[in-house]
Amino acid sequence: MGENQISSSLDRNLQVSYRTEGAIDRRRCEYVERKGLGHPDTICDRMMEAISHQLCREYLRRAGRVLHHNIDKGLLVAGAASPRLGGGVIDAPMRLIVGDRATAYFQGERIAVKEIVEATARAWFAQHLRYVQPEEHLVIQNELREGSAELTDIFQRPVMTANDTSAAVGYAPLSETEQLVLAVEHYLTSAAFHQRFPEAGEDVKVMAVRDGRRVQLTVAIAMVDRWLDSSRQYFQRKAEMQVDVAAFARQRLRSLEEVDLVINALDDPDRRMGGMYLTVLGTSAEAADGGQVGRGNRVHGLISLHRPMSTEAAAGKNPVSHVGKIYNLFCHHTAGKLVEGVEGLEAVTLWMCSQIGRPIDDPWSVAVELQLKPDAGRGDIEKAVRQRLEEELLAMPRFIEDVIAGRYPVC
């Protein structure tokens, strides 16, 4: 679309409001969760997104454009394992079910969708879960089918249009609690942490409960049994981890005054094997817990219970037409640009709604809620916000290119 068209569309469809309640950091309480790299739900999201990226590369190579696909119906079925101190065994492999739609033929020639799915999945496990041997510990069940004629036709049109009527939301900035949760999870799954604590698996979950200026963190870490010879060693190493992670968290406090930390709260030294969170591979997916696309982190990497959230599963969705993916990423990205670029803004929440068949860069409706800094007046802020929104919508094609390239994580 042209600049004037977008401007006039925003004139009709943009709704601006102002928030008078205090910023999230100033509210009494806040709950924030993040499911870590090796959590079964995160595995599904990351896996389907990786498969989509590889398919996009092949489609661009073969057809010069991204063809119809949505790889967002993924299920990880837990296997069976017998963990024990000193090293247990895997009794049955995990099963990854990959579903929904993917174009498998272009101009009469076959595209190696099945091979791409399997190679990508095994490579992802090998790269990110260091104790998983994909050939031995993983079965892949490919259930991808061709898309419907009506939705596939969208990809033949000169202007890419929305494939769904869908609403999305994003906000900025992250609260201090949200930033802390992200930082702690990234630290727990980092190479540096694993070097100090090789018994720490990739399957972690961080839950923060903030009450005023005090934050309590409950962390789950799947412990790898081969590194632990006794229950005494398990609880000693866990105590050392707790000191280490608590020190890391306290170094990142700004306005928050106190942080308490508990690791593996279900542990009970009096219950012997049943009182320790032991795994063979460092993920509960080996035996205890399955995963599914869309049940984990939102596109900004968090589950923030005091924030507006979309229930749309973004992972694996087509990056050029599926507004459930594009608009959710775009809303968080653009809210951040508004806070950075418009003086006087303390926080922004941005909603966008598409209409199926409408151009991607011409949303059906846009709503923005602005929170001003305490000493700021409204002045020309609304005009500046509108101008910045227009600029970001004009840059939508470049944004989509970045999404295709995987520059915006979805979980």
C-alpha positions as CSV (number, residue, x, y, z in Angstrom):
1,M,0.0,0.0,0.0
2,G,1.0,3.6,-0.5
3,E,1.8,6.0,2.4
4,N,-1.3,8.0,1.9
5,Q,-3.5,4.9,1.9
6,I,-2.0,3.7,5.2
7,S,-2.4,7.2,6.7
8,S,-6.0,7.5,5.8
9,S,-6.6,3.9,7.0
10,L,-5.2,4.8,10.4
11,D,-7.3,7.9,10.5
12,R,-10.3,5.7,10.3
13,N,-9.2,2.7,12.3
14,L,-6.9,3.9,15.0
15,Q,-8.3,4.3,18.6
16,V,-6.1,6.0,21.2
17,S,-6.7,5.9,24.9
18,Y,-4.7,6.8,28.0
19,R,-4.0,4.7,31.0
20,T,-4.3,6.4,34.4
21,E,-3.6,3.4,36.6
22,G,0.0,3.0,37.7
23,A,2.6,1.1,35.7
24,I,2.9,-2.6,36.3
25,D,6.0,-2.1,38.4
26,R,4.0,0.1,40.8
27,R,1.1,-2.3,41.3
28,R,0.9,-4.4,44.5
29,C,1.5,-7.8,42.9
30,E,2.6,-9.5,39.7
31,Y,2.9,-13.1,38.5
32,V,5.3,-14.0,35.7
33,E,6.4,-17.4,34.4
34,R,8.8,-18.6,31.8
35,K,9.1,-22.2,30.5
36,G,12.8,-22.8,29.7
37,L,14.6,-24.2,26.7
38,G,14.1,-27.9,27.5
39,H,10.5,-27.7,28.8
40,P,8.3,-29.9,26.6
41,D,6.0,-27.0,25.6
42,T,9.0,-24.8,24.6
43,I,10.6,-27.7,22.7
44,C,7.4,-28.0,20.6
45,D,7.3,-24.2,19.9
46,R,11.0,-24.0,19.1
47,M,10.8,-27.2,17.0
48,M,7.9,-26.1,14.8
49,E,9.4,-22.7,14.3
50,A,12.7,-24.3,13.2
51,I,10.9,-26.5,10.7
52,S,9.0,-23.5,9.3
53,H,12.3,-21.6,8.9
54,Q,13.8,-24.5,7.0
55,L,10.8,-24.9,4.8
56,C,10.9,-21.1,4.0
57,R,14.5,-21.5,2.9
58,E,13.6,-24.3,0.6
59,Y,10.5,-22.6,-0.8
60,L,12.5,-19.4,-1.5
61,R,15.2,-21.5,-3.2
62,R,12.7,-23.5,-5.3
63,A,9.9,-21.0,-5.9
64,G,11.4,-17.6,-5.1
65,R,8.7,-17.0,-2.5
66,V,7.4,-18.6,0.7
67,L,4.7,-21.1,-0.1
68,H,1.7,-22.0,2.0
69,H,2.4,-23.9,5.2
70,N,1.5,-23.8,8.9
71,I,3.5,-26.1,11.1
72,D,1.7,-25.2,14.3
73,K,0.1,-28.4,15.4
74,G,3.0,-30.0,17.2
75,L,2.8,-32.6,20.0
76,L,5.6,-34.1,22.0
77,V,4.6,-37.4,23.6
78,A,6.7,-38.3,26.6
79,G,8.7,-41.4,26.5
80,A,9.6,-43.7,29.4
81,A,12.7,-43.7,31.6
82,S,14.1,-45.2,34.7
83,P,16.4,-42.5,36.3
84,R,18.6,-43.5,39.1
85,L,21.6,-42.1,41.0
86,G,24.7,-42.7,39.0
87,G,22.9,-43.0,35.7
88,G,19.6,-44.5,34.6
89,V,18.2,-45.7,31.3
90,I,15.7,-44.7,28.6
91,D,13.0,-47.4,28.3
92,A,11.0,-45.9,25.4
93,P,11.7,-42.9,23.1
94,M,9.9,-39.6,23.0
95,R,7.5,-39.2,20.0
96,L,7.3,-35.9,18.1
97,I,4.1,-35.5,16.1
98,V,4.3,-32.7,13.4
99,G,1.0,-31.6,12.0
100,D,-1.1,-29.2,9.9
101,R,-0.2,-28.1,6.4
102,A,2.8,-27.7,4.1
103,T,3.1,-27.4,0.3
104,A,4.8,-30.5,-1.0
105,Y,4.8,-29.8,-4.8
106,F,5.7,-26.8,-6.9
107,Q,5.2,-26.8,-10.6
108,G,4.8,-30.5,-10.6
109,E,8.0,-31.2,-8.7
110,R,8.2,-32.7,-5.3
111,I,9.6,-30.7,-2.4
112,A,11.3,-32.7,0.3
113,V,9.0,-31.7,3.2
114,K,9.3,-35.0,5.0
115,E,13.1,-35.0,4.8
116,I,13.3,-31.4,6.0
117,V,11.0,-32.1,9.0
118,E,13.0,-35.1,10.2
119,A,16.5,-33.5,9.6
120,T,15.5,-30.2,11.3
121,A,13.9,-32.0,14.3
122,R,16.9,-34.2,14.9
123,A,19.4,-31.3,14.4
124,W,17.5,-29.1,16.9
125,F,17.5,-31.8,19.6
126,A,21.2,-32.5,19.0
127,Q,22.1,-28.8,19.2
128,H,20.0,-27.7,22.2
129,L,19.5,-30.7,24.5
130,R,23.0,-32.0,25.2
131,Y,22.0,-35.4,26.7
132,V,19.5,-36.4,24.0
133,Q,20.7,-38.7,21.2
134,P,18.0,-38.0,18.5
135,E,18.4,-41.2,16.6
136,E,18.0,-43.2,19.8
137,H,15.7,-41.1,21.9
138,L,13.3,-39.6,19.4
139,V,10.6,-41.0,17.0
140,I,9.2,-38.5,14.5
141,Q,5.7,-38.8,13.2
142,N,5.0,-36.5,10.2
143,E,1.3,-35.7,9.8
144,L,1.7,-32.7,7.5
145,R,-0.9,-32.5,4.7
146,E,-1.5,-30.2,1.7
147,G,-3.4,-26.9,2.4
148,S,-6.9,-26.0,1.3
149,A,-7.3,-24.5,-2.1
150,E,-8.8,-21.3,-0.8
151,L,-6.0,-20.6,1.7
152,T,-3.3,-21.7,-0.8
153,D,-4.7,-19.2,-3.3
154,I,-3.7,-16.3,-1.1
155,F,0.0,-17.0,-2.0
156,Q,-0.7,-16.5,-5.7
157,R,-2.1,-13.0,-5.3
158,P,0.0,-9.9,-6.1
159,V,-0.6,-8.4,-2.6
160,M,-0.3,-10.7,0.4
161,T,-3.4,-10.7,2.4
162,A,-4.3,-11.9,5.9
163,N,-5.3,-15.6,6.0
164,D,-7.4,-15.1,9.1
165,T,-9.5,-12.6,11.1
166,S,-7.5,-12.4,14.2
167,A,-6.5,-10.0,17.0
168,A,-3.1,-9.5,18.6
169,V,-1.6,-7.5,21.4
170,G,1.9,-6.4,22.5
171,Y,3.3,-4.0,25.1
172,A,6.5,-2.3,26.2
173,P,8.5,-2.0,28.3
174,L,8.9,-5.2,30.2
175,S,8.6,-4.8,33.9
176,E,11.6,-5.4,36.2
177,T,10.0,-8.7,37.3
178,E,9.6,-9.8,33.7
179,Q,13.2,-8.9,32.9
180,L,14.4,-10.8,35.9
181,V,12.5,-14.0,35.0
182,L,14.0,-13.9,31.5
183,A,17.5,-13.3,32.8
184,V,17.3,-16.1,35.3
185,E,16.1,-18.6,32.7
186,H,18.7,-17.6,30.2
187,Y,21.3,-18.0,32.9
188,L,20.1,-21.4,34.0
189,T,20.3,-22.7,30.4
190,S,23.6,-21.1,29.5
191,A,26.8,-22.9,28.7
192,A,28.5,-21.1,31.7
193,F,26.0,-22.4,34.2
194,H,26.2,-25.9,32.7
195,Q,29.9,-25.9,33.0
196,R,29.6,-25.2,36.7
197,F,26.7,-27.5,37.2
198,P,26.7,-30.2,34.6
199,E,23.9,-32.0,36.4
200,A,21.5,-29.2,35.6
201,G,19.3,-30.1,32.6
202,E,17.8,-27.8,30.0
203,D,14.3,-28.3,31.3
204,V,13.7,-25.4,33.7
205,K,10.8,-23.3,34.7
206,V,10.9,-20.0,36.5
207,M,7.8,-18.6,38.3
208,A,8.0,-15.2,40.0
209,V,5.5,-13.8,42.5
210,R,6.1,-10.2,43.3
211,D,4.5,-8.7,46.4
212,G,5.4,-5.0,46.6
213,R,9.2,-4.7,46.3
214,R,9.8,-8.4,47.2
215,V,10.1,-11.2,44.6
216,Q,9.8,-14.9,45.3
217,L,11.2,-17.2,42.6
218,T,10.3,-20.9,42.4
219,V,12.5,-22.7,40.0
220,A,12.3,-26.2,38.6
221,I,15.5,-27.8,37.2
222,A,15.6,-31.3,35.8
223,M,18.7,-32.8,37.3
224,V,20.7,-35.3,35.3
225,D,21.2,-38.5,37.2
226,R,24.6,-39.6,35.8
227,W,26.3,-36.8,37.7
228,L,24.9,-37.6,41.1
229,D,26.0,-40.6,43.1
230,S,24.0,-40.1,46.2
231,S,21.0,-38.3,47.6
232,R,23.4,-36.4,49.8
233,Q,25.3,-35.1,46.8
234,Y,22.0,-34.2,45.1
235,F,20.9,-32.0,47.9
236,Q,24.4,-30.5,48.4
237,R,24.6,-29.6,44.7
238,K,21.1,-28.2,44.7
239,A,22.0,-26.0,47.7
240,E,25.1,-24.7,45.8
241,M,22.9,-24.0,42.8
242,Q,20.5,-22.1,45.0
243,V,23.2,-19.8,46.4
244,D,24.6,-19.2,42.9
245,V,21.3,-18.4,41.2
246,A,20.1,-16.2,44.1
247,A,23.3,-14.2,43.8
248,F,22.8,-13.8,40.1
249,A,19.2,-12.6,40.6
250,R,20.1,-10.1,43.3
251,Q,22.8,-8.5,41.1
252,R,20.0,-7.6,38.6
253,L,17.6,-5.9,41.1
254,R,17.0,-2.2,40.5
255,S,13.9,-0.9,42.3
256,L,13.1,-4.3,43.7
257,E,14.5,-4.7,47.2
258,E,14.6,-8.5,47.9
259,V,14.5,-11.8,46.1
260,D,13.9,-15.2,47.6
261,L,14.6,-18.4,45.7
262,V,13.5,-22.0,46.0
263,I,14.7,-24.8,43.6
264,N,12.7,-28.0,43.1
265,A,10.2,-27.3,45.8
266,L,8.8,-30.9,45.6
267,D,12.0,-32.4,46.8
268,D,12.0,-34.3,50.1
269,P,15.2,-35.9,51.5
270,D,13.1,-38.4,53.5
271,R,11.5,-39.9,50.4
272,R,14.7,-41.2,48.9
273,M,14.4,-41.6,45.0
274,G,10.8,-40.2,45.0
275,G,12.1,-37.0,46.7
276,M,14.5,-35.9,44.0
277,Y,13.8,-34.4,40.5
278,L,16.0,-36.8,38.6
279,T,16.1,-37.3,34.8
280,V,18.3,-39.3,32.4
281,L,18.3,-36.7,29.6
282,G,17.7,-33.4,31.4
283,T,14.1,-33.0,30.2
284,S,10.8,-34.2,31.7
285,A,9.7,-35.1,28.2
286,E,11.7,-38.3,28.6
287,A,9.0,-39.8,30.8
288,A,7.0,-37.4,32.9
289,D,5.5,-34.6,30.8
290,G,4.4,-34.1,27.2
291,G,4.4,-30.8,25.3
292,Q,2.2,-29.0,22.8
293,V,2.5,-25.9,20.6
294,G,0.9,-22.8,22.1
295,R,0.8,-23.9,25.7
296,G,4.0,-22.2,26.7
297,N,5.5,-18.7,26.5
298,R,4.0,-16.0,24.5
299,V,6.0,-14.4,21.6
300,H,8.0,-12.1,24.0
301,G,9.1,-15.2,25.9
302,L,6.9,-14.9,29.0
303,I,3.6,-15.8,30.5
304,S,2.7,-12.6,32.3
305,L,-0.6,-13.0,34.1
306,H,-1.2,-9.3,34.8
307,R,-0.8,-8.3,31.1
308,P,-3.1,-8.7,28.1
309,M,-2.2,-11.8,26.2
310,S,-3.2,-13.4,22.9
311,T,-4.0,-17.1,23.0
312,E,-2.8,-17.5,19.4
313,A,0.0,-20.0,18.9
314,A,2.6,-18.2,16.8
315,A,5.2,-20.9,16.6
316,G,5.4,-22.6,13.2
317,K,2.8,-20.4,11.5
318,N,3.4,-19.0,8.1
319,P,5.5,-15.8,8.4
320,V,4.1,-14.0,5.4
321,S,0.4,-14.4,5.7
322,H,-0.6,-15.6,9.1
323,V,-1.6,-12.6,11.1
324,G,-1.7,-14.6,14.3
325,K,2.0,-14.7,14.1
326,I,2.9,-11.5,12.3
327,Y,0.7,-9.2,14.3
328,N,1.7,-10.6,17.7
329,L,5.3,-10.1,16.9
330,F,4.7,-6.7,15.3
331,C,2.7,-5.4,18.3
332,H,5.5,-6.1,20.8
333,H,8.1,-4.8,18.4
334,T,6.2,-1.6,17.6
335,A,5.2,-0.9,21.2
336,G,8.9,-0.9,22.0
337,K,9.6,1.5,19.1
338,L,6.9,3.8,20.5
339,V,8.3,3.9,24.0
340,E,11.9,4.4,22.7
341,G,10.9,7.0,20.0
342,V,8.1,9.2,21.6
343,E,9.2,11.4,24.4
344,G,7.0,11.4,27.5
345,L,5.7,7.8,27.1
346,E,6.3,5.5,30.1
347,A,4.5,2.4,28.6
348,V,2.4,1.4,25.6
349,T,0.0,-1.4,24.9
350,L,-0.9,-2.0,21.2
351,W,-3.7,-4.1,19.8
352,M,-4.2,-4.9,16.1
353,C,-7.0,-6.8,14.4
354,S,-6.9,-8.3,10.9
355,Q,-9.7,-9.1,8.5
356,I,-9.3,-12.2,6.3
357,G,-8.4,-11.2,2.7
358,R,-7.3,-7.7,3.7
359,P,-3.7,-6.6,3.0
360,I,-1.3,-7.5,5.9
361,D,-0.1,-3.9,6.2
362,D,-3.6,-2.5,6.3
363,P,-5.1,-3.8,9.6
364,W,-8.8,-3.7,10.1
365,S,-8.5,-2.0,13.5
366,V,-5.7,-0.6,15.6
367,A,-5.9,0.4,19.3
368,V,-3.2,1.9,21.4
369,E,-3.2,2.6,25.1
370,L,-0.6,5.2,26.3
371,Q,0.7,5.7,29.7
372,L,2.5,9.0,30.2
373,K,5.4,9.6,32.4
374,P,4.4,11.4,35.7
375,D,5.6,14.8,34.5
376,A,4.5,14.6,30.9
377,G,1.5,16.3,29.3
378,R,-0.4,14.9,26.3
379,G,0.7,17.8,24.0
380,D,1.7,16.4,20.6
381,I,2.2,12.8,21.9
382,E,-0.8,11.4,20.1
383,K,0.4,12.9,16.8
384,A,3.9,11.5,17.3
385,V,2.4,8.1,18.1
386,R,0.3,8.1,15.0
387,Q,3.3,9.1,12.8
388,R,5.4,6.4,14.3
389,L,2.7,3.8,13.7
390,E,2.4,4.8,10.1
391,E,6.2,4.5,9.7
392,E,6.2,1.0,11.2
393,L,3.3,-0.2,9.0
394,L,5.1,1.1,5.9
395,A,8.1,-1.0,7.0
396,M,5.9,-4.1,7.4
397,P,7.5,-5.9,4.3
398,R,11.0,-5.5,5.9
399,F,9.6,-6.7,9.2
400,I,8.2,-9.8,7.6
401,E,11.5,-10.5,5.9
402,D,13.1,-10.4,9.4
403,V,10.4,-12.8,10.7
404,I,11.2,-15.2,7.8
405,A,14.9,-15.1,8.6
406,G,14.1,-16.0,12.3
407,R,15.3,-12.7,13.8
408,Y,12.2,-12.5,16.1
409,P,12.0,-15.5,18.5
410,V,8.4,-16.7,19.1
411,C,8.8,-18.1,22.6
